[in-house]
Amino acid sequence: MRKYVIIFSLICLAFISACETATNVDHDHDNEKEKAPIIQTEGKPEMDKATLEEDALFRFEGEVDGAKFFAYFFAENQAEKSLEETSFFGQEGDPVVSGEYDFYLAEKNSDVAYKQTQLDSLDMKFNIDHHLKNTIEVEGYDVFMVFANEVPKFIYPYMFMLQNGELVKIDTEDLKAPSTTEFKVFDDNKLQTAYLVNNRSGQNGGWHFPTLEFDAEQNQLTLIKEEIYNDITYPPNGFDYGHDRYATWMDEEASIIPYKESEEMEEWEITKEILNEAAAGRIADTPVKLNDNIKKMRKENKRIQFENWYEGGKVLYYPGYNVGYAPKHLESSDGKVTMIIIPGERIHMTVSEIKDTLGKPRRDMYDEMSESNLLIYIEGKNHLHFVYDESDGNVKSAVLREADKGEM
């Protein structure tokens, strides 16, 4: 009997050992998969990574499935000189480099980088006092950008991303030359940038905000919409209006210019219920109400289009609504919400239809100060009025604010 027990024990030990071996093989196989190279090396000229760390003009960092890699922008024939005279390229005496530039790729723990010979060399010149590179992430891809001063006042982006172990160039034919290296990524695969054509009254002058869609499969950017602010597109002072929008676009990380009408102009359905909402300080499903703390509201609603002074207070412009507040002091961004404005493009009813829906207003009057016709309702402690055009009855805007003492 003891003999059989020993034999059985040996069989069990052999089985356990086999299982452990199989597990180790599987584990080793997983490790091999984890360590699989993310950069193609076959047929690629090599270069010492330490040399590129020292001499490359730009270094970019990216990541694929948790594995980091570096892209180096380098020219073996790079030459440097000082700018002889002030021009669009910079100020006299600025350091300028030029050469035939190529990309090299290296994994984080590698000592060797591999030249991306599938890409054409770029014959380029750079003012190294200017910031002419950027990296953005779009749909899980790290996109590397190099900017060239190709014409006065404009820089043009060349974009690249890692695909199947090699850098590929993204087709940017739809993209006009931006005057900033700033690109904003939103709604998964949308990009927006900005540039200025310094002509306030020319058809293509003014502040431009192109929005593009990124297609990773086609390696392409496609223009969806380009909003232009000049004195023709937004008379009479559209150029200045565009400057305000650009200032906010640069200052507020989440600020974008709407690229589709529905984002800004979704119809506001007016029913009798809006009077109860007005009494509670709310209007048109906006995520803000009267007397909200403006600093808290800005943190929660970051997609500001721009900010401007208006009648002694400030107005924040959001897609589909505007918020007015009285700052605690001149440069303050704190205070309480004092006004909410809905643009007329969201109101698809005439003033007569609004009267039929909401009933008799408190007042229907012409306001000489604003030179506007106002249809006024007082609900609780709040004042709701519609600004309208008397000639056709079309509504230009709706405004909710606290009622003045004399209106109660």
C-alpha positions as CSV (number, residue, x, y, z in Angstrom):
1,M,0.0,0.0,0.0
2,R,2.8,2.4,0.9
3,K,4.4,1.7,-2.5
4,Y,1.2,2.9,-4.3
5,V,1.1,6.1,-2.1
6,I,4.7,6.9,-3.1
7,I,3.9,6.3,-6.8
8,F,0.8,8.5,-6.6
9,S,2.8,11.3,-4.9
10,L,5.4,11.2,-7.6
11,I,2.7,11.4,-10.3
12,C,1.2,14.5,-8.5
13,L,4.6,16.1,-8.2
14,A,5.2,15.6,-11.9
15,F,1.8,17.0,-12.8
16,I,2.4,20.1,-10.6
17,S,5.9,20.6,-12.2
18,A,4.4,20.3,-15.6
19,C,1.7,22.9,-14.8
20,E,4.4,25.3,-13.4
21,T,6.5,24.8,-16.5
22,A,3.4,25.6,-18.7
23,T,2.6,28.6,-16.6
24,N,6.2,29.8,-16.8
25,V,6.1,29.3,-20.6
26,D,2.9,31.3,-20.8
27,H,4.3,34.0,-18.5
28,D,7.5,34.1,-20.6
29,H,5.4,34.4,-23.8
30,D,3.4,37.3,-22.2
31,N,6.7,39.0,-21.4
32,E,7.9,38.5,-24.9
33,K,4.6,40.1,-26.1
34,E,5.1,43.0,-23.7
35,K,8.6,43.5,-24.8
36,A,7.8,43.4,-28.5
37,P,9.5,46.3,-30.3
38,I,7.2,49.3,-31.1
39,I,9.6,50.8,-33.6
40,Q,10.5,49.2,-37.0
41,T,14.3,48.8,-37.3
42,E,14.8,46.6,-40.4
43,G,16.7,48.5,-43.1
44,K,16.8,51.7,-41.1
45,P,20.1,53.6,-40.7
46,E,21.2,53.8,-37.1
47,M,22.5,56.6,-35.0
48,D,23.7,56.9,-31.5
49,K,20.9,58.1,-29.3
50,A,23.3,60.0,-27.0
51,T,24.4,62.1,-30.0
52,L,20.8,62.9,-30.9
53,E,20.1,63.9,-27.3
54,E,23.0,66.4,-27.6
55,D,22.6,67.7,-31.1
56,A,19.0,67.3,-32.3
57,L,17.1,70.5,-32.8
58,F,13.9,69.1,-31.3
59,R,13.0,66.1,-29.2
60,F,9.5,64.7,-28.9
61,E,8.2,62.1,-26.5
62,G,5.3,59.7,-27.3
63,E,3.8,56.5,-26.0
64,V,2.3,53.4,-27.5
65,D,0.5,50.8,-25.3
66,G,2.3,52.2,-22.3
67,A,5.8,52.0,-23.9
68,K,7.5,55.3,-24.3
69,F,9.6,56.4,-27.3
70,F,11.4,59.4,-28.5
71,A,11.4,61.2,-31.9
72,Y,14.4,63.4,-32.8
73,F,14.4,66.1,-35.4
74,F,18.0,66.4,-36.6
75,A,20.1,67.7,-39.6
76,E,23.6,66.4,-40.1
77,N,24.4,69.6,-42.1
78,Q,22.8,72.0,-39.6
79,A,24.3,75.5,-39.8
80,E,23.8,78.4,-37.5
81,K,24.1,82.1,-38.1
82,S,22.7,85.4,-36.8
83,L,19.8,87.1,-38.6
84,E,21.3,89.9,-40.6
85,E,18.3,92.2,-40.5
86,T,14.8,92.4,-38.8
87,S,12.1,90.6,-40.9
88,F,9.1,88.3,-40.4
89,F,11.7,85.7,-39.4
90,G,12.7,87.7,-36.3
91,Q,14.8,90.5,-35.0
92,E,18.3,91.4,-36.2
93,G,20.8,89.2,-34.4
94,D,18.4,86.4,-33.6
95,P,20.1,82.9,-33.9
96,V,18.9,81.0,-37.0
97,V,19.6,77.4,-37.9
98,S,19.0,75.7,-41.2
99,G,19.6,72.3,-42.8
100,E,18.1,69.1,-44.3
101,Y,16.2,67.7,-41.3
102,D,15.1,64.1,-40.7
103,F,13.3,62.2,-37.9
104,Y,14.9,59.5,-35.9
105,L,13.0,57.1,-33.5
106,A,14.3,55.4,-30.4
107,E,12.6,53.4,-27.7
108,K,13.1,54.7,-24.2
109,N,15.6,52.1,-23.1
110,S,17.5,51.8,-26.4
111,D,20.9,53.3,-27.1
112,V,20.2,53.4,-30.8
113,A,17.8,55.6,-32.9
114,Y,16.6,54.7,-36.4
115,K,16.3,57.2,-39.3
116,Q,12.8,57.5,-40.8
117,T,13.9,57.1,-44.4
118,Q,10.3,56.6,-45.6
119,L,9.8,60.3,-45.0
120,D,11.3,63.0,-47.2
121,S,14.0,65.2,-45.7
122,L,12.8,68.7,-44.8
123,D,14.9,71.6,-46.0
124,M,14.0,74.2,-43.3
125,K,15.2,77.2,-41.4
126,F,14.3,78.1,-37.8
127,N,14.6,81.1,-35.5
128,I,15.6,79.1,-32.3
129,D,14.4,82.0,-30.1
130,H,10.9,81.1,-31.2
131,H,8.8,78.1,-30.0
132,L,8.3,76.1,-33.2
133,K,7.3,72.7,-31.9
134,N,4.3,71.1,-30.2
135,T,2.8,67.8,-29.3
136,I,-0.9,67.0,-29.0
137,E,-2.8,63.8,-28.4
138,V,-5.7,62.9,-30.7
139,E,-7.6,59.6,-30.6
140,G,-4.8,58.0,-28.6
141,Y,-2.1,59.1,-31.0
142,D,0.7,61.5,-30.1
143,V,1.0,64.0,-32.9
144,F,4.3,65.8,-33.3
145,M,4.3,69.2,-34.9
146,V,7.1,71.2,-36.4
147,F,6.3,74.8,-37.5
148,A,8.0,76.6,-40.4
149,N,8.1,80.3,-41.1
150,E,7.3,80.0,-44.8
151,V,5.7,83.4,-45.4
152,P,5.5,86.7,-43.5
153,K,3.4,86.6,-40.3
154,F,2.5,82.9,-40.8
155,I,3.9,79.6,-39.5
156,Y,2.9,76.4,-41.1
157,P,2.6,73.1,-39.2
158,Y,4.1,69.8,-40.4
159,M,2.4,66.9,-38.5
160,F,3.6,63.4,-37.8
161,M,2.5,60.4,-35.8
162,L,3.7,56.8,-35.2
163,Q,1.8,54.2,-37.1
164,N,2.9,50.5,-37.4
165,G,6.3,51.3,-36.0
166,E,7.1,54.2,-38.3
167,L,6.4,57.9,-38.4
168,V,3.9,59.0,-41.0
169,K,3.2,62.5,-42.3
170,I,-0.4,63.7,-41.7
171,D,-2.1,65.4,-44.7
172,T,-2.7,69.0,-43.6
173,E,-3.6,70.4,-47.0
174,D,-6.9,71.8,-45.6
175,L,-5.2,73.7,-42.9
176,K,-4.3,77.4,-43.6
177,A,-1.2,78.7,-42.0
178,P,-1.9,79.6,-38.3
179,S,-0.2,82.4,-36.5
180,T,0.1,80.4,-33.2
181,T,1.5,77.0,-32.3
182,E,-1.6,76.4,-30.2
183,F,-4.0,73.6,-31.2
184,K,-6.9,72.6,-29.1
185,V,-8.3,69.0,-29.2
186,F,-12.0,68.4,-28.3
187,D,-14.9,66.2,-29.1
188,D,-12.6,63.2,-29.5
189,N,-11.1,64.0,-33.0
190,K,-11.6,67.7,-33.6
191,L,-8.8,70.3,-33.7
192,Q,-9.0,74.0,-33.7
193,T,-6.4,76.7,-34.2
194,A,-6.4,80.4,-34.9
195,Y,-4.6,82.9,-37.2
196,L,-4.9,86.6,-38.1
197,V,-5.0,88.2,-41.6
198,N,-4.4,91.8,-40.6
199,N,-7.1,93.4,-42.7
200,R,-10.3,94.3,-40.8
201,S,-12.5,95.0,-43.8
202,G,-11.2,92.6,-46.5
203,Q,-13.4,89.6,-47.3
204,N,-10.7,87.1,-46.0
205,G,-9.2,89.5,-43.5
206,G,-9.6,89.3,-39.8
207,W,-9.4,86.6,-37.1
208,H,-9.7,83.1,-38.4
209,F,-10.7,80.0,-36.3
210,P,-10.5,76.8,-38.5
211,T,-11.9,73.6,-37.0
212,L,-10.7,70.3,-38.5
213,E,-11.5,66.7,-38.1
214,F,-8.7,64.1,-37.7
215,D,-8.9,60.8,-39.5
216,A,-6.3,58.4,-38.2
217,E,-6.9,55.8,-40.9
218,Q,-6.4,58.2,-43.7
219,N,-3.7,60.3,-41.9
220,Q,-5.6,63.4,-42.8
221,L,-7.1,66.6,-41.4
222,T,-10.3,67.8,-43.1
223,L,-11.6,71.3,-42.6
224,I,-15.2,71.3,-41.1
225,K,-15.7,75.0,-40.7
226,E,-13.7,78.2,-40.6
227,E,-15.2,81.1,-38.6
228,I,-13.9,84.5,-39.7
229,Y,-14.4,87.7,-37.7
230,N,-14.0,91.0,-39.6
231,D,-16.0,94.1,-40.2
232,I,-17.8,92.5,-43.2
233,T,-18.8,89.2,-41.6
234,Y,-19.8,90.8,-38.3
235,P,-20.5,94.5,-39.0
236,P,-19.7,97.1,-37.8
237,N,-16.8,96.0,-35.5
238,G,-16.3,92.3,-36.2
239,F,-12.5,92.7,-36.2
240,D,-12.5,94.0,-32.6
241,Y,-15.1,91.3,-31.7
242,G,-12.7,88.7,-33.2
243,H,-9.8,90.0,-31.2
244,D,-11.8,89.6,-28.0
245,R,-12.6,86.1,-28.9
246,Y,-9.0,85.3,-29.7
247,A,-7.8,86.7,-26.4
248,T,-10.3,84.4,-24.5
249,W,-9.5,81.5,-26.8
250,M,-5.8,81.8,-25.8
251,D,-6.4,82.5,-22.1
252,E,-9.1,79.8,-21.4
253,E,-7.9,76.3,-22.1
254,A,-11.4,74.9,-22.7
255,S,-12.6,77.9,-24.9
256,I,-13.4,77.0,-28.5
257,I,-15.3,78.7,-31.3
258,P,-18.4,76.8,-32.2
259,Y,-18.0,74.7,-35.3
260,K,-21.6,73.7,-35.9
261,E,-24.8,75.7,-35.7
262,S,-26.5,73.3,-33.4
263,E,-23.8,73.7,-30.7
264,E,-24.7,77.4,-30.3
265,M,-28.2,77.7,-31.7
266,E,-30.3,74.8,-30.5
267,E,-33.9,76.0,-30.4
268,W,-35.3,77.1,-27.0
269,E,-38.8,75.8,-26.6
270,I,-40.9,78.5,-24.9
271,T,-43.9,77.3,-22.9
272,K,-45.8,78.8,-19.9
273,E,-43.4,76.8,-17.6
274,I,-40.5,79.2,-18.4
275,L,-42.2,81.8,-16.1
276,N,-41.8,79.5,-13.1
277,E,-38.2,78.8,-14.2
278,A,-37.6,82.6,-14.4
279,A,-38.9,83.1,-10.9
280,A,-36.3,80.5,-9.7
281,G,-33.5,82.3,-11.6
282,R,-33.2,79.9,-14.4
283,I,-33.7,80.1,-18.2
284,A,-33.5,77.8,-21.2
285,D,-31.8,74.8,-19.5
286,T,-28.6,76.7,-19.0
287,P,-26.3,75.2,-16.4
288,V,-26.3,78.4,-14.4
289,K,-28.8,80.5,-12.4
290,L,-29.0,84.0,-11.1
291,N,-26.8,84.7,-8.0
292,D,-24.5,81.7,-8.7
293,N,-20.9,82.3,-7.6
294,I,-19.1,83.3,-10.9
295,K,-15.8,81.7,-9.9
296,K,-17.4,78.4,-9.2
297,M,-19.5,78.6,-12.4
298,R,-16.3,79.2,-14.5
299,K,-14.7,76.1,-13.0
300,E,-17.8,74.0,-13.8
301,N,-18.5,75.5,-17.3
302,K,-15.1,76.0,-19.0
303,R,-16.1,76.3,-22.6
304,I,-16.0,80.1,-22.6
305,Q,-15.9,81.7,-26.1
306,F,-14.8,85.1,-24.9
307,E,-15.3,87.7,-22.1
308,N,-16.1,91.4,-22.5
309,W,-17.1,94.5,-20.6
310,Y,-20.8,95.5,-20.9
311,E,-22.6,98.4,-19.2
312,G,-20.3,98.4,-16.2
313,G,-20.2,94.6,-15.8
314,K,-18.7,91.7,-17.6
315,V,-20.2,89.2,-19.9
316,L,-19.0,85.6,-20.5
317,Y,-20.0,84.2,-23.9
318,Y,-20.8,80.5,-23.9
319,P,-22.3,78.3,-26.7
320,G,-26.0,79.2,-26.7
321,Y,-26.1,81.6,-23.8
322,N,-24.2,84.5,-22.2
323,V,-23.7,85.2,-18.5
324,G,-23.4,88.7,-17.0
325,Y,-21.8,89.5,-13.7
326,A,-20.6,92.4,-11.6
327,P,-17.0,91.9,-10.6
328,K,-16.0,92.8,-7.0
329,H,-13.4,95.2,-8.4
330,L,-12.1,96.2,-11.8
331,E,-9.9,93.2,-12.5
332,S,-11.8,90.7,-10.5
333,S,-13.1,87.4,-11.9
334,D,-15.2,86.9,-8.8
335,G,-18.8,88.0,-8.1
336,K,-22.4,86.8,-8.6
337,V,-24.3,86.0,-11.8
338,T,-26.5,89.1,-12.4
339,M,-27.8,88.3,-15.9
340,I,-28.4,85.4,-18.3
341,I,-28.9,86.2,-22.0
342,I,-30.3,83.8,-24.7
343,P,-29.5,84.9,-28.3
344,G,-32.3,85.4,-30.7
345,E,-31.1,82.6,-33.0
346,R,-32.4,80.2,-30.5
347,I,-35.9,81.8,-30.3
348,H,-38.1,80.6,-33.1
349,M,-41.2,82.6,-32.1
350,T,-42.4,86.1,-32.9
351,V,-43.2,88.5,-30.2
352,S,-47.0,88.0,-30.9
353,E,-46.6,84.2,-30.4
354,I,-44.7,84.7,-27.2
355,K,-47.6,86.9,-25.9
356,D,-50.1,84.2,-26.8
357,T,-48.0,81.6,-25.0
358,L,-47.0,83.5,-21.9
359,G,-50.0,85.8,-21.5
360,K,-50.1,89.5,-21.0
361,P,-46.7,91.0,-20.1
362,R,-46.1,93.5,-17.3
363,R,-45.0,96.0,-20.0
364,D,-44.5,96.3,-23.7
365,M,-42.4,99.3,-24.3
366,Y,-39.7,101.1,-26.3
367,D,-36.5,101.6,-24.2
368,E,-34.8,104.8,-25.3
369,M,-31.5,104.0,-23.5
370,S,-31.0,100.7,-25.5
371,E,-33.1,101.8,-28.5
372,S,-34.9,98.6,-28.3
373,N,-38.5,97.3,-28.0
374,L,-38.9,95.2,-24.8
375,L,-41.6,92.7,-23.8
376,I,-41.3,92.5,-20.0
377,Y,-42.5,89.9,-17.5
378,I,-41.9,90.1,-13.7
379,E,-41.8,86.7,-12.0
380,G,-41.2,86.7,-8.2
381,K,-38.1,88.8,-7.7
382,N,-36.9,88.4,-11.3
383,H,-37.3,90.3,-14.5
384,L,-37.5,88.5,-17.9
385,H,-37.7,90.5,-21.1
386,F,-37.6,89.8,-24.8
387,V,-35.8,92.3,-27.1
388,Y,-37.7,92.4,-30.4
389,D,-37.8,94.2,-33.8
390,E,-41.1,96.1,-34.1
391,S,-41.1,95.9,-37.9
392,D,-41.3,92.2,-38.2
393,G,-41.8,91.0,-34.6
394,N,-38.7,88.8,-34.6
395,V,-37.0,88.4,-31.2
396,K,-33.4,89.4,-30.9
397,S,-32.7,88.0,-27.4
398,A,-34.1,87.1,-24.1
399,V,-32.7,88.5,-20.8
400,L,-33.2,87.3,-17.3
401,R,-32.0,89.4,-14.3
402,E,-33.2,90.5,-10.9
403,A,-36.0,93.0,-11.0
404,D,-35.4,96.6,-9.9
405,K,-37.2,97.7,-6.7
406,G,-39.5,100.0,-8.8
407,E,-40.6,97.0,-11.0
408,M,-41.8,94.8,-8.1
